[in-house]
Amino acid sequence: MLKQIAFALTRTRHAAWWLPKWLERRLPALDIEGDRLGPAPAPAVPESVPLTPSTAD
């Protein structure tokens, strides 16, 4: 059964994922990958923590 489904999806290519416009408008827009969030903010580093190892031992 799974081979038949995979064959059908392979043969139809992009048409397998086509939705009618009326249905596309009614479905919510999901952002699974988080593309709309933008770049991640830089992590906050306290100023008392040195960024490089100390060599004054």
C-alpha positions as semicolon CSV with decimal commas, in nm:
position;residue;x (nm);y (nm);z (nm)
1;M;0,000;0,000;0,000
2;L;0,278;0,247;0,088
3;K;0,458;0,174;-0,237
4;Q;0,141;0,260;-0,428
5;I;0,109;0,592;-0,244
6;A;0,474;0,675;-0,303
7;F;0,436;0,586;-0,671
8;A;0,128;0,810;-0,704
9;L;0,307;1,104;-0,536
10;T;0,610;1,055;-0,758
11;R;0,403;1,048;-1,075
12;T;0,192;1,355;-0,991
13;R;0,488;1,563;-0,859
14;H;0,372;1,910;-0,751
15;A;0,008;1,834;-0,834
16;A;-0,004;1,600;-0,533
17;W;0,026;1,905;-0,306
18;W;-0,214;2,133;-0,494
19;L;-0,509;2,276;-0,299
20;P;-0,814;2,452;-0,433
21;K;-0,803;2,828;-0,361
22;W;-1,115;2,818;-0,144
23;L;-0,962;2,550;0,076
24;E;-0,623;2,724;0,092
25;R;-0,790;3,043;0,219
26;R;-0,973;2,853;0,494
27;L;-0,670;2,666;0,627
28;P;-0,443;2,841;0,879
29;A;-0,099;2,951;0,763
30;L;0,148;2,744;0,964
31;D;0,510;2,851;0,993
32;I;0,670;2,525;1,097
33;E;1,028;2,623;1,015
34;G;1,004;2,965;1,185
35;D;1,094;3,168;0,876
36;R;0,871;3,459;0,981
37;L;1,046;3,500;1,315
38;G;1,357;3,656;1,165
39;P;1,713;3,607;1,283
40;A;1,771;3,486;1,637
41;P;1,889;3,751;1,882
42;A;2,247;3,737;2,001
43;P;2,287;3,562;2,336
44;A;2,334;3,792;2,632
45;V;2,679;3,762;2,787
46;P;2,737;3,926;3,127
47;E;3,025;4,174;3,124
48;S;3,192;4,007;3,424
49;V;3,253;3,687;3,226
50;P;3,571;3,698;3,013
51;L;3,524;3,588;2,653
52;T;3,880;3,450;2,624
53;P;4,068;3,231;2,869
54;S;4,290;3,417;3,110
55;T;4,668;3,378;3,062
56;A;4,772;3,574;3,376
57;D;4,815;3,269;3,602
